[in-house]
Amino acid sequence: MSESRPKSGPGEISRFRAVVVAALRAKQLQRGSRPRIELDDKKHKDTSIAMEEVRRGLITFTQFVVPHVYDPSAMRELKAIG
């Protein structure tokens, strides 16, 4: 099965990550952060402003990698609790 989806280049993010980043930015705007774009009549909601900022590349983010640690003793502790 083949899906047609746009390929992400080095400076692009997936649409799912864009939604997550925009949601975090919308929270900042709700708390009083200044928009990085000029506001117009159509874009007056925090979510619309945040999505436009992400679309224009005005919002940067850092992706953290959380290492997976397998600890068998932790599993025993969880079983003992339950």
N, C-alpha and C positions, 0 to 999 in steps of 0.2 A: 504494500500500500504506500503510495507516495503522496505526500502533502506538499502543497505549494506554499512555502513560507519565505519571507524575505531573509536573505543571509545577512547576518550582522557582521559589520566590518570592525576594524580595530577601535574606532571612536564611537561606535553605536552600542546601545544597550537593548536588551529584549523588551518587548512591550510589557511583559509581566514585571520585570524589574523597574521599568519606568513608572508603572502604577504604584509600586511600593515606595519608590523614591518620592513621587508626587504626593503620596499620602503623608509621608513624614514632613515634607515641605509644607503641606496644607496645615498641619498642626503648628508649625512654626509661625505661619501667617496668622492663624487664629490667636496665637499668643502675643501678637503685636509686631512681628518681624515685617520689615518693609518689602514690598514687592520689587522684583528686579526688572519688571517690564512696566511700560506706561499703561495705565488702566484705560479701557474704553468701555462703552456702554454694554457690550456683549460679555466682557470678561470682568465681572465684578465679584464673583464668588471665589472663595479661597481655593476650592478644588480646581476651578477653571484656570485661575492664575498659576497655580502650582504645575498643572499639566503643560501649560504653555511655556513656563520657564524650563521644564525638563525637555520639552520638544526642541526648544531653541539651544539647548546645551548650556544653559546658564547655571545649572545646579550640578555640582560635583559630588561624588560619593566615593567611599572607600569600601571595597569588598574584603571582609575578613574571612579567613578560612579557619574553621574550628576543627582541630584534629580529632579523629575518632580514637578513643582509647578503650581497649577491651580489657576489663578487669574482672576475672572470674570471681574474686572474693566479693566484689560489689554485688554480683548476682546472688551469691549465697546470702548476703545480708538482706537483700530484698525479699528472698524466699522466706527467711526467718521472720520477717516482719509480718508477712501476709498470712 
